């Protein structure tokens, strides 16, 4: 055993399986932490050590199995540097090379670098990292917060996983890149939040929100990046966390505006599109984006307009994803881009109608707004089959009849050519339905 901590004869220590074991003054193992050791720095220190060693052993076993499957030769120096690696490599049957294996990496920086650390309790841990400018920041953090001192480094000659075709850095390295000259502060902030070489924060919303509040008070410039990372983690987790992802994404955008952060526009629109695809984009976030793009007097590029409309389309998965101001938002951005607002709304309808059809009822406010101009006429010109979509909405009950008739009176049939109106009314009559005179007088064909 190692890592022993004692108060008044009561001890806490790590056993060979990295479990924290408590004993009373007579040496008897206790089932729970004694009061004298509860909430002490010594016990917290043991649990930090336990987290590091447990994660290291788990990662070593997974990596050794992958190397064994791939037939990768590994330098003997890795096994000799660390008992955890020795056990994992032996158990997996990895072929060990006495010298440095020939590198299969195209460039030296693509190979994994082994970094060996020593803990005051006598534990040795060798971590494999990509050659990057952030390693010395991790060294400083591990020494100051976890008591791990760097003692050795050597090249493994093994290609770093994910190098081929994937250059995206993980978090918090992305944060350090975004704040040159503040790398150590960024890393300290992520560590305080729960990120480390051993893992990332647990997705308990109450804890995360408390940590975000602390971050907003101590390092607000980093807040948008943290919120974005949490949004991605929750989106990947799925289930109930998808709702959290929606909230964190919206908060990230609000934090950018509050702290006057100006992210790359294409990157930002790509994030809107991603969350729209997953049904995790709130209408409030879209409305705020429209306001951000097109304040009074602003000029929007055609590409920005196209990307904004694309987000609106991708956000609609069911009729309930439509919101009352959706057409108004698109018209606003279109005017700022010098484009035809009605043509843009028609293009929007042309993309969403095939997915969800024409609707009434609870989402009728959207349709009233979208169809009040010339958008419907333009849509019918581009997509003639639209006129038939209304007939598919023939109501089955009196409750929806008024909404449906309102949609007809909105001009759908008026917008279609005379011969098409004759055909539609014939189909409509065959359905056994009738319209009030006020509804038919302007649009129904005259009969002889």
Protein Blocks (a to p, Z undefined) as FASTA:
>chain_A
ZZiaceehiacdddfkopacdddfkopacfbdcfklgopfklmmmmmmmmmmmmmmmmmm
mmmmmmmmnopacdfklmmmomklmmmmmmnopacdfbacddfbfbfklpccddddddfk
opacdddddddfklmmmmmmmmmmnopacfbdcdehiacehklopabdcdfklmmmmmgh
ilmmmmmmmmmnopafkbccdddfklmmmmmmmmmmmmmmlmmmmmmmmmmmmmmngmjl
lmmmmmmmmmmmmmmmmnopacdfklmmmmmmmmmmnopacfklmmmmmmmmmgghiacd
fklmmmmmmmmmmmpmbfklpcfklmmmmmmmmmmnopafklmmmmmmmmmmmmnopaeh
jllmmmmmmmmmmmlmmmmmmmmmlmmmmmmmocfbfklmmmmmmmmmnommmmpcfklm
mmmmmmmmmnopacdfklmmmmpccdZZ
